Amino acid sequence: MLNRRILRIKAFKVLYSNVLSGNMSLSQAEVMLDQACEATRDLYIYMLGIVSPLTRIARERIEAAKGKFNPTEEERNPNMKFADNALARLLDEDADFQKVFNKKKYSWLPYDLLIKKIMTSVASKDYYAAYMASEERSLAEDCKLFIRIFEEEFVDSVELEQILEEKSLYWNSDLAYALTWCCKTFKSLAKGENWSLLPLYNSELLKGDDVESDKYFVRKLLQASFAGYEKYSAMVAESVVGWEKERLFSTDVVLIVMGLAEVVTFPTIPVKVTINEYVELSKFFGTPKSRSFVNGLLDRLVQNLVNEGLVKKDGKGLL
């Protein structure tokens, strides 16, 4: 489930927390890293669980409309396509999914106001109107609708963001990634595949003796960054004219330190790939000037390490 980029983000957040606090042991950092990684999959499970509550709200609104003193013809004979969608039924009846969801003690019941607001928004959209007007009734059609809902209704929801932050400190900034995997799950269910709990790391989805463990990668990255922080941050400070000591705690420095640690520690990862990854992360966790700063300084410091013989790569074209 977790790819190398999001694993770098997880390690970055743990390392940055240690830089700010200054009192975290490596073992504590490793525990925090494991919790942060597992939390992304937990968020994926939690968001899958919103399918049934949305469906329930649709049914309740239909029943309420029927119970009016003088219901309209449409209210007496409602379109039940969404209220009876096959995806909600499938997840409700899936013993494996329900076991995992309930084991986490998750529930959307306290957030009915949010569910109702989302359902109102969905019902106002053209894609929903097109779905309701179509005569096709199939799991694939229902999955296609929920993919649109997950893509368009959740990412910019302030209310949802607040709820997720209250439920887990580790869910901050993970929503988009978790939703992507929810949509992948809907596509697989539409093809008739059974739901199963995703492996935590992408490498566990792959086969072959040459597949490198992502769990090993992120653990080793954190350990190397943790152990080398003073050395690498000093290299950064010495390389910048007029450097202010306070800036040693900036996100830019942490990203550069991790980039240097990765270049030295992993002989099979091309230098260019490492630099590009941390430049990309600087766009999200730094300032508008971070991209050029991280790119230029990381490139220069890596070259210094290469010249000193401290960077060894297994294969041609990796330096």
Buried (B, 14 or more C-beta within 10 A) or exposed (E): BBEBEBBBBBBBBBBBBBBEEEEBEEEBBBEBBBBBBEBBBBBBBBBBBBBBBBBBBBBBBBEEBEEEEEBEEEBEEBEEBBBBBBBBBBBEEBEEBBEBBEEEEBEBEEBEEBBBBBBEBBBEBEBBEEBEEEEEEEBBBBBBBBBBBBBEBBEEBEEBBEBBEEBBEBBEBBBEBBBEBBBBBBBBBBEEEEBEEBBBBBBBEEEEEEEEEBBEBBBBBBBBBBEBBEEBBEBBBEBEEEEEEEEBEBBBBBBBBBBBBBBBBBEEBBBEEBBBBBBBBBEEBBEEEBBEBBBEBBBEBBEEBBEEEEBEBEEEEBB
